[in-house]
Amino acid sequence: MVETRKASMITKIGMAAALAAGTAFSPAMSDEINISFVVKDMTNPYYWRMGEGAKQAAEDLGINLSWMSAQFNGDIEGQIGVVEGELVKGPNALVLVPMNATALIPKIIEANNMGIPVITADTRAQEGLAQIETFVGLDERESFKGMAEYVVEQMGGEGQLAILEGFRGSSTAELRLEGMMEVFNAAEGIEVVASISAEWDREKGLKATEDILQAHPDVDAIVASNDQMALGAIQAVKSAGKLDEILIVGDDAIPSALSALVSGELDATIDGNTDRVGYEAVVAAYNKVVNDADLDDWIVVPSSIMLKDDVTEEYLAGRGITLE
């Protein structure tokens, strides 16, 4: 069942979680609390939506939020520089969506040494080397197992498929791949003919799909680990005149992907509720700063598979989305 929470409901859910942790909300007492939230690429609609949730939480809690990112997804050195700049400001807490599992570990350790609690969201950092208070995000592995099961069902249990992966080494990309491969490997009639890293990028997804279609002209489905790559795949498949022949799925439920769902060019996407990820991450940081709360190791945010009929007026209104 697809969740259709309105924006106000996101606030209520976050407030309920915080209150359950024992937080006393008092904007007058908390307006000097400063939280830095650093993501991979805030120009991406996926992170823009996460930012909307984070900003809503900051408004509800009466705290100051610094919302920052690298220049583009994959700009590891840029993200390290952004985190360095945020640490100089001495925030009360740092929320981080790391590029990969290891690149930001030295900066997390630096934050630890400064007494700044660190929370990761959406993408995990390697644990054990640094202290991370909690991880906020969906179960990527289970989410993509569900998508893979949908794909196998739509293919009738047989045929060729190709995968467009995100950045290799990113926990998000690796967990999504693991989840879908568990299902595909167990399906005797399914042959994975290609699995290519298109690095979350639409143009690279387009090029990778062109290569796949040339090498495997009989491919029946393309599973993209995010919507940007799926949209690139749609371009390539349309150019090849095979849009009615090839199943295409993505992940993130970004507005352009929802438009493609409505038009029938995209068959399915996963809504990871990134606005709620942003909201819950800020609430967790607040709880740690104000109450020194003992946070759960993982604050799980649910996901759901979206089909064309799920893109309702209520769903769009609840996320402030207007489709072209």
Salt bridges, closest charged atoms under 4 A:
GLU3 OE1 - ARG5 NH1 2.00
GLU84 OE2 - LYS107 NZ 3.10
GLU86 OE2 - LYS89 NZ 2.75
GLU110 OE1 - LYS107 NZ 2.86
GLU127 OE2 - ARG124 NH1 3.35
GLU133 OE1 - LYS288 NZ 3.45
GLU140 OE1 - ARG176 NE 2.80
GLU142 OE2 - LYS145 NZ 3.67
GLU165 OE2 - ARG168 NH2 2.94
GLU178 OE1 - ARG141 NE 3.39
GLU182 OE1 - ARG141 NH1 2.61
GLU182 OE2 - LYS145 NZ 3.34
GLU199 OE1 - LYS204 NZ 2.39
ASP211 OD1 - LYS207 NZ 2.97
ASP251 OD1 - ARG176 NH2 3.21
ASP252 OD1 - ARG176 NH2 3.92
GLU265 OE2 - LYS238 NZ 2.90
ASP271 OD1 - ARG49 NH1 3.00
ASP271 OD2 - ARG319 NE 3.58
ASP275 OD1 - ARG49 NH2 3.30
GLU280 OE2 - ARG276 NE 3.53
ASP292 OD1 - LYS288 NZ 3.09
